């Protein structure tokens, strides 16, 4: 039987080690990006940069847009707005009791062109929704009771639960990236045909949109890399311990069975032919006491306190070991007879 506990620990250690290496590489990559302290300098850096290699930079500023979106429920103005609507209802389960459940009815997202502004210049950000660290603020959460829900009948029909549900209402949630939010963006800086500077996801490299500073990002990734490596080492040690323990127990068990088989074989020969001689030519009957010490023939550790006599063959065992070795004793007895 394989030591699945030890193998699982070793596999977990390998996965944590890979995560630690990945976090460490991300931290090193962030350390190597070009820091732009003033957004007005980014256009100059692009003009002087190589046209072959991408320019990965980190910029900071406040979110702004020429055409912001006004949220319907919260009244906030943002550049990215996500609206979700969940129908909450009670339904019968298999036991016949009512349980609360929900179903997603609506998931809508809006985004307008937006930029970062630090007072010295603007840099447009493209594809921020797929960036690492991108989080939207909950603008509002509103629960509409079922009497005011216009989609109640439609949901009943689609769910096929017309006669088995009791509608409670609709929960509407708005998540928004408000204008004026301070952000740090790490990505590839480019200049389009009309000269507008943009930051987007690089073909290969980090892409972050986060409220944390670049130094906080590096410190956080370094901390997680260390924790992953420490956890990996701990799982490795424990996994190796479990595997070694299982292997040692297996070796001792096989050695014990070999010694037991050897003793049974010698004893069987002695019982069949009392005059049999050993390899050196001496009489084995004289060594019978040596072959049969006061130990249980099953555990080989404790003195026997019972005798098993099947068809005239006597075997000394300890009563607590009887169920463990009954099959071995039965096999021995049939062979000896």
ZIKARA-V226539 format. One record per helix or strand of 2 or more residues. SS is the DSSP state (H for helix, E for strand). FROM is the first residue (numbers start at 1). TO is the last residue. If there is no record, write none. Layout:
BEGIN
ss: <SS:SS>
from: <FROM:FROM>
to: <TO:TO>
END
This chain:
BEGIN
ss: <H:E:H:E:E:E:E:E:E:H:E:H:H:E:E:E:E:H:H:E:E:H>
from: <4:34:39:55:69:77:98:114:122:128:137:146:152:165:182:197:208:214:284:306:313:319>
to: <32:35:48:64:70:92:111:117:125:130:145:148:159:178:191:200:210:272:291:310:317:336>
END
